[in-house]
Amino acid sequence: MMAPLSDEELDELDQFLMSDVVSDEAMMLDMLDGYLTALIVGPSTLQPSQWLPGIWGSAADEAPHFETSEQAQHILDLILRHYNGIIWSLQADADAFEPMFHETTYPDDPRAYVDGEAWAHGFMQGIELSQQDWQPLFEDAQGQAWMRSIYLLGANDVSQEDEELTRWPAQREELAKAIPAAVAAIYRYWLPYRKAVHERHVATTIQRATPRIGRNDPCPCGSGKKFKKCCGAAAVLH
């Protein structure tokens, strides 16, 4: 489950997401990549049961009609491995992170433009799952700057003034090119918070697993004294 997807496996997942097995509302691979990236770099750790339905569409009846349980498990494994692959790449070198963009061409224009719109739409959908938790970043001036390119390309509702900034392919390409550095910065912004949450979770788990010692219970150090007369007394050190 920790091995990143091979090119062949990415192609397989891409073909599945474009197949008739899924609804027209299902995410394509680049959008899925943005969606998963938002889940990973953000402040909240969500369970797969919370974010998997969003891949298939907004309605419960848009879930895929898998042919067999084995196929369902295989596709789930591919998605989770891609999720883990993004984690691995950010942990290894956030500055080298490469979003899964594609290229778009237009009639009467021989140039192929980097297109990050679908990716950005996926990222914004990932934020929506825990938007309140993201609020400190949105209220931070530097955070707003990091989010700017993603917001302009991926938000559903932008002002008319902002629409002028995405009117031409070259404009959208420049915004897309700014996204990798923004993702690295957002990842680092939330990293201390995610570590603190993880440490609190570990500490809580340990506390729950260890029975609370009563003041009149035998001291766990083995002295034979009551806890309140031994290690439970603040002045006693041994």
Secondary structure, 3 states (H helix, E strand, C coil): CCCCCCHHHHHHHHHHHCCCCCCCCCCCHHHHHHHHHHHHHCCCCCCHHHHHHHHHCCCHHHCCCCCCHHHHHHHHHHHHHHHHHHHHHHHHHHHHCCCCCEEEEECCEEEEEEECHHHHHHHHHHHHCCHHHHHHHHHCHHHHHHHHHHHHHHCCCCCHHHHHHHCCHHHHHHHHHHHHHHHHHHHHHHHHHHHHHHHHHHHHHHHHHCCCCCCCCECCCCCCCEHHHCCCCCCCCC
